[in-house]
């Protein structure tokens, strides 16, 4: 089937995320773990530009190592475009240009943001006209974090992290992100958590009885008070990420010493997210870290999910 072609190119911007809270339960038969998480979309973006083409192709810019991002079906944005084409019975292709800013394999959902942006961009380019709910459902098939990259803001994720409910968040939270040169594999970090739990005598595949986001996390987000939030940010994957990269603990401690309220490994890592008291406070911490040779990015959240710009 072919559709009306409203424009020659569609530019979509989708945010990276921080898991402000990440509770990991048991592993299910499909290999996924039960989660209770709070995502916050932050002002570090992936840009995807979709153009008409007969075939499917991807170009990527903004990465130090071009080999770090696959350009074939291993790329989540490529899979997103093909999944949408199949669902819409669209028989053309698309040329996707991806401009990356979110660290690759950094625990900030950069690949998921690319997929979310590709879904929105191709939907508009091809005139598919799918509803948000339908795009969300397709996104969930691509990866657990894709629905949140579509949604943005601040949201509670349950199930595999793909069942979303908006969370009220007042004001803005300032974060410093400290990226690592080498990414971490998400499946590896989950497997490490299972191994650590098994070593402690907890069964990795034990079904979680109850996995809820603690009320103080939601209250802190509602209050807009970064000091309150700093008392309740938590990540179950942190122990496993620190096992793989012990030096991240030093980064967190240096951040706190420089004036951050608290530090946490973002998602499966290795990016460290330092919660700061204010925009000015974040700038001060950033310059103190810079003097120690630690490069960081100042971002804020929450921000909108994948949207067409320009
Ligand atoms: O869904 P996504 O592709 O982002 O997940 C990457 C990997 O992370 C999965 O293959 C799985 O190993 C792990 N994962 C998990 N439980 C989740 C989400 C991700 O074990 N809820």
Boltz pocket constraint, residues with backbone or C-beta under 6 A from the ligand:
constraints:
  - pocket:
      binder: B
      contacts: [[A, 31], [A, 32], [A, 33], [A, 34], [A, 35], [A, 142], [A, 143], [A, 144], [A, 145], [A, 159], [A, 160], [A, 161], [A, 186], [A, 187], [A, 188], [A, 190]]
      max_distance: 6.0
